[in-house]
Amino acid sequence: MGSVIDTDEQRALKEVAVKLAVERYAPKAEEWDRTRTAFPREERRYLGELGFLGIALPERYGGGGAPLQHALTVIEELAKECRPAAFQVFESNTGPAQVVARLGTEEQRERFLPPIIRGEGTLAVAISEPDAGSAATDMKTKAVRSGDKVVVNGGKRWISNGSEADYYLVYARMNDEPGSKAIGAVLVEADRPGVSFGQREKLMGFRGIPSADVLFDDVEVPADNIVIGPGRFRELFGTFSIERLGNATMSLALGQSALDRTTRYVQERIQFGKPLIEFQNVQMTLADMLLQVEAARLLIRRAADFGDGLPDSLEVSLAKCTANEMAKRVTDLAMQLHGGNGYTEEFGIERLHRDSHGWALAGGTPAMQRIRIVSELLGRSFDQRR
């Protein structure tokens, strides 16, 4: 079982990704997790040399111009062994780089995409704030235009790659309109005067992926850095749906890795004089794990098959919600079948389980996805502030 491969190119990408994950990154992943070490820049450049950082980005800027499914295949295979490595491919192919590629100006694409694709620079998305997590439209950070400049003030929280990224795609209020009407996005270089960072968060998982507050104090950037102005919030979050597919794929990888490890373990582990797999309860649990993994895989595959447009928001929410919750359940079941061994660092199950909770929180929680699902089902919006 596993990812569905449609083309020879996708199959070749998978083979390279599997070899890279097992031979290069699996031996390092545990140490990066234990020491909370950020993914090394030289490794990011190496991924750029392989072409992994631009698989689904336009060829004219150095990308591969391939369908998103090809990038998701690489993300899954890397994430089975090393989430920090997969995150680099995730950010560049499904994250904020997609916003620049699809909504940015030609000058912005020429300036920011090539270094990202080469692994020489990274772009992080900055949306959440201390009082605006799931309620993103409550954000207070401002990006006010003044002549040929934009002045940014405010603070962002839970920013993945915060303090490590070279550029930030900052979602901010650009006028005094209420709710989402004022929200746009602007690119801010990390070395601009007035940009600072909080301490790295000590998270349960995601330990090789830094998370920190990003603070803006009268930060001036050229008006040319505005990616999208106010009044187009729906377009911004429509593109963000692609990132949610990357998120769902990271969860899929966790579930698949837990299933693969557990399948091997129950055939090798002897208890009461016979392998664990001979016990019917173990067989039923393993079957449930496979059912949940494959259901998530098929929903992701369906949502990712959107051609040159944008993915359907209902299908994305179905895929993300299912994959996020599957990863938590399947990694927990894997821990139970491993017994005490699953609770140790040696077998890697506890690390999979810790990371599974992080992906369920990032990019819109399962609870928020359920609200989106019902909104689409009934054709109406549910305003949580009423």
N, C-alpha and C positions, 0 to 999 in steps of 0.2 A: 504494500500500500504506500501511498505518498502522493506528492504533487503530480498533477496531470501535465504532461509535457506535450506540446503541440507541434513544435518545430525542431529541426536539427540544431538551430542556433540556441534555442532554449535548453536543449539537452546538453550541448557543449558548455553553456554557462553553468549549468548545474554540476557537471563533472568537475569543473575548475573550482567552484565554490565548495563542494564537498571536500576535495583534496586540501584546499586552503584551510577550511575550518578544522579539519581533523589534524593535519600535520603542523600548521603554523600557529593557530589560535587556541585550540583546545588546551595545549600545555601551558599557555599563559593566562587563560581566562580565570582560573582559580586564584592565582596570585594577584591579578588586577582586582578581583573581588575582595580578597582578604585585606589588601593594602589600600583599597579605594583609589587606585591609580587611574587617572584619566587616560584614555586611549592615546598612545604616543603619536605625535605629529608625523614621524617618519613612517609609521604604519599607515597612516591616512594617505600619505603621498603614494605609498605602494599600492593601495587600493585604487588610487587614481591612475597609476600606470597600467593597471590591469583593465581599466575602463569601467570598473564597477560603479564609480560615483556619478556616471552620466548615462547609464544604460537607457533610461527613459526620458532623457533631455535632448533637445534638438541637436542635430548633427552640426549645424552651422556654427555652434559655440563649442564644439569639441565633444558633444555627447554622442550616444549611440543611435538615438532616434528610434529605439525599439518600443514595443508595447509595454505597458506597465507590468503585465504579467511576468515578463522576463526579469524585471527588477525584483518583483515579489519572490520569484524562485530563488534568487541569490540571497535575499534577506532571510528567507526561511532556513536555507542550508547553513548560513553563517550563524544565525541565532540559535540553532540547535546546540552549538558548542560555545559560542562567545557572543553575548549580547552587545558588548561595546563595539565589536567589529561590525556587527550587523547594523548597529545604530548609525554608523557613518553612511552606509548605503541607503538606509531608511531616510535620513535627513535630506540627502541630496536628490533622491529620486522620488520620494513621496511627500517630503516636507516643504519648508518655505521656499526652496529653490523652484518648486513647481508653481508657486504663486508668482514669482518673478518671471518665470518662463511664459506663463499664460496671461498674466495681467500687467506685467511691467512694460516700460517703454523699451524701444530698441536700444537706446543708450544704456539703460540699466542692465539689460540682458548681456550686452557686450562687455560691460564693466565687471559684473559680478559672477556670471555663470562660468566663464572659462577657468578662473582660479578655483572655484568650487569643484568643478569636474576634474581638474588636475590634482586635487587634494592639497592645494596650497592655501586654501582659505575655507572657512566653514561659516554657514549661515544658520542661526538659530531663530526660532519663532518666539516672540515675547507677547503673550496674551494675558495670562492669569495675573491677578494682583491680590494683595492681602484680603481685600473685601470683594473680589470679583473672580471667583473660580468658575463654577458651573454657570453662575450668572454673569457671563462675560460682558453683557451690555451695561453692567454697572461699573465698568472700568472708569477710572478717574485720570489716568495719565493723559496729558494733553500734548498735542503737536500743532502749534499755532503758526501759521504762515505770516512772515513779516518781510515784505518785499521779495527778494530772491532767496530768502532763507526760511527755514522752519526751525522753531525753537521748541525743544522737547523737555517736558518736566513731568516727573512722576517716578513710580517704581513698579517693577514687575517681580512676581514671585513664582517659584517652582519652574524656573527656566532651565530646561535640559540643555547641557553644554554651556550654562551660564558661567561666565568668567573664562571659558575656554574658546568660545566662538570668536571669529574675527569680525562678523557682521551680525546685526540683529534686525529682524523684520518686526517692527514695533507696531502693534495695533493700538491706536490712541484716538482720543476725542479731538476733532479738528475744528469744531465750532460749538455753540451752546444749544444745539438741538437736543431733544430728549432721546433716551434709548439708543437704538442702533443707528439713528439717522446721522449722528455726528461722527461715527467711527470710520476711520480710514487706516491706511498702513503706510509707514515710512521706513526706509532703510537707514540704519545708524551704524557707522563704523565703530568698533570697540575702542579705538584709540582717540576718539574725539574728546576734547576737553569737557569735563563735566560728567563723563560716564564712569561709574564705579560699581563695585560688586560687593555683595554680602558674603559671609562665610559659606563655604560649601555645606549643604545639608547632609546630616548623617542619616541616610535613608536605610530602610529595611532591606531593600534590593537596589537595583540600578547602580551598584557601587562603583562600576567602572565608567559610569556616565554621570559627570558632574551635574549637580543641580544647585543653583544659587540665585539670590535676588540680583536683579540688574537695576541700577538706579540712574536717573537722568536729572541733572541739575543745570538748567539753562543750556542744554546741549544744542548747538547750532549745526545744522546740516543744510546742504543746498536744497532748494525747492525741487530740483531735479531728482531728489531721492524719494519723492512721494510716489509710491507704487500705485496707490488707488485712493482717491479722495472720498469725502463723506457722501453718504447716500447710496453706496454700492456694497453695503455690508453683506447682502445675500450672495454677491459674487465672491467676496472674500471667503465666506464660509462654505460656499459651493466647492471652491478649490481646496479648502481644508478637508473636504471629504476624502480626497486622495490620501492625505496623511492618515486618516482614520483607517484606510485599507492597509497601509503600512503597519499601523498599530495592531490591527487584527492579525496580520501575518506574523508579527513577533509573538503574539499569544499562541497562534497555531504552532509555531516552532517549539514553544515550551511544552505544549501538549504532546506533540509528536515525539520530541526527545524523551519525555517521561515515559511514553508508551514503548518506544524502542528499548530503552534501558530496562524497563520492567519485564518486557517480553523475554529478554535474555536472562534476566535474573531468576524468574520463576522456573525456568527450565534447568537452571544450574543449581539452585539452592535446594538442599536436601533437608527435609524435616519429616520425622516419624518414618524414616526409612525410604522415602520416595520424594521425587521432585515436587515442588510446590504446585506446578501446573497440573498435577494429577488430582488435586482437590477441586471439587466442582465450584466452590465459592470463588476460588481464584480464577477459574475459567469464566465465570459470570462477570466478575469484576473487570477482567481483561477485555471481554467483549463490550462492556459498557464504555470503557475507555476508548476503544476503537470507534464505536458508534458516535461518540461525542466529537472526537477529532475529525472524522470524515464529514460530519454534518457541518462543522465550522469551515472546513476546507471548501466544500461545495458552495456555501453561501458567499465566501470570499471570492471564489472563482466567478460566480455569477455577477457579483457587484463590480468586479474588476474588468468585465467585458463591456466597456462603454465606448470604445472607439476613440475618436478625436475630441469628443465633447467632455462632459463632466459626469461622474457616476451618479446614479439615482440615489437620493438621500435616504429613502426608505430602505433600499437594499444595503446601503453602507451601514445603517444603524442595525439592521438585522444581523449583518456579518460581524460587526464589532462587538455587539452585545453578546452574541453567541460565543464568539471566540474568546473574549475576555473571561466569561464565566466558565467556559470549558477548561481553560488553562488552570484556573484555580481548582476546579474539581478533579481534573485528571492528575495534576501534580500531587494533590492530596491523596488520591487513591494509590498513586505510585509509592508514596511514602508509607502508606499502610501495608502494602504488599512487600515492601522492603523491610518492614519491621524496624527494629532499632537501627539497622544499617542505613535506613532512609533518613534517619535523624542526624546522621553524621555528615561531615563535609566530604568524606572520602568518595561517596557514591554520586555526589552531584545533585541528588534529588532535592535536598533542602534549598539549594541555590535556585533551582528551577521554580520551586514553590514561592520563595521570597520574591523573585522577579515577576511572577505571574500577577501578584497583587498590584505592582506598580503600573503595568500596562492597562489594568482595568480602571485605574484612576486617571491616567493620562488621556488627553484628547476627548474628554466627555465620558463620564461614568456610565455604567450600564443603566443606572436609574434615569439619567438624562436621555440615553438612547431609547429607553422605553417611552418616554414622553414624546420624543420625535416620532417613534413608530405609531403611536396612537394619533398624533397630529396628522400624519400622512394618511392613516387609515380612515379618519373621520373628515379629513379635508378642512381642518380648522387649527388655529393656534391656541395653545394653552399658556396664558400669561401667569407665571408663578408669583408675580408681585402683587396680584390682586388679593 
